[in-house]
Amino acid sequence: MSALLSTEDIDRIAEEAIDSETPGTLAASLVDAVEHGRVADEADIGYALTVAAEITSGTGDAETSIALAERAIEAYERSEGTFVCYPAAVRADALFLAGRGEDAMTQLTALRERLAEDSDAAMLVGDVLVSNGLAEIAEEWLTEALDEVLRRHGELESSPSDPTYDDVAMVAFELLQARHGVRHELGLPHDDHDELADELLENLEDSLDHGPALLFLPRHEYEEALRRWPELAVDQGATWDEHRAATERELRLRAEYGAVRLAVVPGSADGLAEFATVDGSEHIGSDAVQAYGDNLVGSGITEVSWPPRRNDPCWCGSASKYKKCCLPRSQ
């Protein structure tokens, strides 16, 4: 390989490795790209090394996988300045494979502390524990974290415009789904949390059926809409920054659950008012906004594809690069 490796290339290699007869060759190509400076975006070096570590673990080469995962953790800390769960979970899985169960549990215990804060941690920790015969521990850890997050979510229900509300809701969703999967693996009967997991997943699937485009109001339009209908702040965000951050998180959630060709369709305050009049909506709230957005999709208005490349202008129209604007807000 001589071309620069993009995020999409790494995604493709990860998918190819699942059914490949020579997965080690694919892992080696990722490592070679890192070591010869052929990763297009330096921020993807950690991702490339993590995928290489995961592929290598699948070939049974535990020690090489551990070393690659450790390099990935270091790369993420250099580029992002923070701890990332994905390579840590891969390292734990490889430690189990190497027969170093105590070290693996030490790594997972560190991840356990992030279960109530990081939406990625739930699936990662649950998968590693279940695949290594520790489903009972996974169920215990996930239940404990879920109880904490649902308590925090309940405290925030009266103020959904709080900047942390969407983050807590996302973590709760992922914990519910991860715990539900583990309990199914254990053959446990449904409890109230399992019923809630099914209900929320059904709601998400219904929202995906509405199509891949989401309504988004540019800054001046959103500020005008808030001036006319202050009650929108409750469901849509008290500021434009909250509105765009919530839109980005919703797009990421849809992508994680299989939606493709995602986009935003820009709306306007005047358009919302006109639609509400024609539709007979007496109250401009979340239902009216959703219906207005559904009406715009396919109406000929130019949709903005999501996500842009990291160095491209952000989809929200801020004129900043995506990696400096909405991408970090969603993470």
C-alpha positions in Angstrom: 0.0 0.0 0.0 1.4 3.4 -0.9 -1.6 5.7 -0.7 -2.5 7.5 2.5 -4.9 5.6 4.7 -8.2 7.4 5.5 -10.7 6.7 8.2 -12.9 5.0 5.6 -9.9 2.8 4.6 -9.5 1.6 8.2 -13.2 0.9 8.5 -13.0 -1.1 5.3 -10.0 -3.1 6.5 -11.8 -3.9 9.8 -14.8 -5.2 7.9 -12.7 -7.2 5.4 -10.8 -8.9 8.3 -14.0 -10.6 9.6 -14.1 -13.0 6.6 -10.6 -12.8 5.4 -8.4 -15.9 5.0 -5.3 -13.8 5.7 -6.3 -11.4 8.4 -2.7 -11.1 9.6 -1.8 -9.4 6.3 -4.5 -6.8 6.8 -3.3 -6.1 10.3 0.3 -5.8 9.0 -0.9 -3.3 6.4 -2.3 -1.0 9.1 0.8 -1.2 11.2 3.0 -0.5 8.1 0.9 2.6 7.3 1.4 3.9 10.9 5.1 3.2 10.9 5.7 4.9 7.5 3.6 7.9 8.1 0.9 6.9 5.7 -2.2 7.6 7.9 -3.9 10.6 6.4 -5.1 12.1 9.7 -2.7 11.7 12.6 -5.8 11.5 14.9 -6.5 8.1 13.2 -3.2 6.5 14.2 -4.8 5.2 17.5 -7.7 3.8 15.5 -5.5 2.0 13.0 -3.4 0.4 15.8 -6.5 -0.6 17.7 -8.0 -2.3 14.6 -4.7 -4.0 14.0 -4.6 -5.2 17.6 -8.1 -6.6 17.4 -7.4 -8.4 14.1 -4.2 -9.8 15.5 -6.0 -11.1 18.6 -8.4 -12.9 16.4 -5.4 -14.8 14.8 -4.4 -16.0 18.3 -1.2 -13.9 18.6 -2.0 -12.5 22.0 1.3 -10.9 22.8 1.5 -8.9 19.5 -2.1 -7.8 20.1 -1.3 -6.6 23.6 1.7 -4.6 22.3 -0.4 -3.0 19.5 -3.2 -2.1 21.9 -0.8 -0.4 24.2 0.7 1.6 21.3 -2.9 2.6 20.4 -3.7 3.8 23.9 -0.5 5.9 23.8 -1.4 7.3 20.4 -4.9 8.3 21.5 -3.5 10.0 24.6 -1.1 12.0 22.4 -3.7 13.0 19.8 -6.9 13.3 21.9 -5.4 14.0 25.3 -7.7 11.5 26.9 -8.3 7.9 27.7 -10.2 5.9 25.0 -12.1 2.7 25.9 -11.8 0.9 22.6 -8.0 0.0 22.7 -8.2 -0.7 26.4 -11.0 -3.3 25.9 -9.0 -4.9 23.1 -6.0 -5.1 25.4 -8.1 -6.7 28.1 -9.4 -9.3 25.6 -5.9 -10.1 24.4 -4.7 -10.4 28.0 -7.3 -13.1 28.6 -6.1 -14.8 25.4 -2.6 -14.8 26.8 -3.7 -16.5 30.0 -3.2 -13.3 32.1 -6.7 -13.2 33.5 -5.7 -11.1 36.6 -4.1 -8.4 34.4 -7.2 -8.5 32.1 -9.5 -7.9 35.1 -7.3 -5.0 36.3 -7.8 -3.4 32.9 -11.6 -4.1 32.9 -11.9 -2.7 36.4 -10.5 0.6 35.2 -13.1 0.5 32.4 -15.8 -0.3 34.9 -15.3 3.1 36.5 -16.2 4.6 33.1 -19.5 2.7 32.6 -21.6 5.4 34.0 -19.8 8.2 32.0 -18.8 6.8 28.6 -21.4 5.4 26.2 -18.8 3.3 24.4 -17.7 1.5 27.6 -20.9 -0.5 28.1 -20.8 -2.6 24.9 -17.0 -3.0 25.1 -16.9 -4.2 28.7 -19.9 -6.4 28.3 -18.5 -8.0 25.1 -15.1 -8.8 26.6 -16.5 -10.3 29.8 -19.1 -12.4 28.0 -16.6 -13.7 25.4 -14.4 -14.8 28.2 -17.0 -16.7 30.2 -17.8 -13.9 32.7 -21.3 -12.9 31.8 -22.5 -12.9 35.4 -19.9 -10.3 36.3 -20.9 -8.3 33.2 -24.5 -8.3 34.3 -23.6 -7.2 37.8 -21.4 -4.3 36.6 -23.8 -3.1 34.0 -26.8 -3.2 36.4 -24.9 -1.2 39.0 -23.9 1.4 36.4 -27.4 1.6 34.9 -29.0 2.2 38.3 -26.6 5.1 38.8 -27.2 6.6 35.4 -31.0 6.2 35.6 -31.0 8.0 38.9 -29.0 10.9 37.3 -31.4 10.9 34.3 -34.4 11.2 36.7 -32.8 14.2 38.4 -32.4 15.9 35.0 -35.8 15.1 33.5 -37.2 18.4 34.6 -34.5 20.3 32.7 -33.8 18.5 29.4 -32.0 21.6 28.0 -29.3 21.0 30.6 -26.1 20.4 28.6 -25.5 17.0 30.3 -29.0 15.7 29.7 -28.4 14.2 26.2 -25.1 12.7 27.4 -26.7 11.0 30.3 -29.6 9.7 28.1 -27.1 8.3 25.6 -25.1 6.4 28.3 -28.4 5.1 29.7 -29.5 3.8 26.3 -26.2 2.0 25.7 -26.2 0.5 29.2 -29.7 -0.7 28.8 -28.9 -2.4 25.4 -25.7 -3.9 26.7 -27.3 -5.3 29.9 -30.2 -6.6 27.9 -27.9 -8.5 25.6 -25.9 -10.0 28.5 -29.1 -11.1 30.3 -30.3 -12.8 27.1 -27.0 -14.6 27.0 -27.5 -15.8 30.5 -31.1 -16.9 29.8 -32.5 -14.6 32.5 -36.2 -13.5 32.3 -37.1 -10.0 31.3 -37.2 -7.4 34.0 -38.4 -3.7 33.9 -35.0 -2.6 32.5 -35.2 -5.2 29.7 -38.7 -4.0 28.8 -37.4 -0.4 28.7 -34.4 -1.5 26.5 -36.8 -3.1 24.0 -39.1 0.0 24.0 -36.3 2.4 23.4 -34.8 0.3 20.6 -38.2 0.1 19.0 -38.5 3.9 19.2 -35.0 4.2 17.6 -35.9 1.9 14.8 -39.1 3.9 14.2 -37.1 7.1 13.9 -34.7 5.4 11.5 -37.7 4.6 9.3 -38.4 8.3 9.0 -35.4 8.6 6.7 -31.7 9.5 7.0 -32.2 13.3 7.1 -32.7 15.3 10.3 -34.1 18.8 10.6 -31.5 21.4 11.6 -32.0 25.2 12.1 -29.0 27.4 11.3 -28.0 29.8 14.0 -30.0 32.9 12.9 -33.1 30.7 12.2 -32.9 28.9 15.5 -32.4 32.1 17.4 -35.5 33.6 15.6 -37.5 30.4 16.4 -36.6 30.7 20.1 -37.6 34.4 20.1 -41.0 33.4 18.7 -41.5 30.2 20.7 -39.4 30.3 23.9 -40.9 26.9 24.8 -38.7 25.3 22.2 -35.8 25.6 24.6 -37.2 22.8 26.7 -37.0 20.1 24.0 -34.7 21.6 21.3 -32.0 23.4 23.4 -31.8 26.7 25.2 -29.1 27.9 22.7 -28.1 27.2 19.2 -25.0 25.5 20.5 -27.2 23.0 22.4 -29.4 22.5 19.3 -26.4 21.7 17.1 -24.8 19.4 19.7 -28.0 17.4 20.2 -28.3 17.1 16.4 -24.8 15.7 16.1 -25.4 13.2 18.9 -28.6 12.0 17.2 -26.8 11.6 13.9 -24.0 9.5 15.6 -26.6 7.3 17.4 -28.4 6.6 14.1 -25.1 5.8 12.4 -24.2 3.4 15.2 -27.5 1.5 14.7 -27.2 1.1 11.0 -28.5 4.2 9.3 -26.6 5.2 6.1 -26.4 8.3 3.9 -27.2 10.5 6.8 -27.8 14.2 6.3 -29.4 17.3 7.8 -32.0 19.4 6.1 -31.9 23.1 7.0 -35.2 24.6 8.1 -36.3 28.1 9.0 -38.5 29.9 11.6 -40.8 31.1 8.9 -41.1 27.7 7.4 -41.9 26.2 10.8 -44.6 28.8 11.4 -46.2 28.2 7.9 -46.1 24.5 8.3 -47.8 24.7 11.8 -50.5 26.9 10.3 -51.2 24.5 7.4 -50.9 21.5 9.7 -53.3 22.9 12.2 -50.7 22.6 15.1 -51.8 24.8 17.9 -48.6 24.3 19.9 -45.0 24.6 18.5 -43.3 21.9 20.4 -41.1 18.8 19.6 -44.0 17.1 17.7 -44.5 20.0 15.4 -40.8 20.4 14.8 -40.5 16.7 14.0 -43.4 16.8 11.6 -42.0 19.9 9.9 -38.6 18.2 9.5 -40.3 15.1 8.0 -42.2 17.3 5.6 -39.0 18.9 4.4 -37.2 15.7 3.7 -37.5 15.0 0.0 -39.1 18.4 -0.7 -36.2 19.5 -3.0 -34.3 21.5 -0.3 -30.6 20.7 -0.5 -29.6 18.3 2.2 -26.1 18.5 3.9 -24.4 15.1 4.0 -23.1 13.9 7.4 -20.4 13.4 8.5 -18.0 15.6 6.7 -14.3 14.6 6.7 -12.4 15.8 9.8 -10.7 18.7 8.1 -13.7 19.8 6.0 -16.0 22.6 7.0 -18.4 21.6 9.7 -21.9 20.6 8.6 -23.5 23.1 11.0 -22.3 26.1 9.0 -20.0 27.5 11.7 -17.1 27.9 9.2 -14.8 25.9 11.6 -13.4 22.5 10.6 -15.5 19.5 11.7 -12.8 18.2 14.0 -12.7 21.5 15.8 -16.5 22.0 16.0 -19.2 19.4 16.2 -17.1 16.2 16.2 -15.6 16.8 19.7 -18.9 18.0 21.0 -20.5 14.6 20.2 -17.6 12.7 21.8 
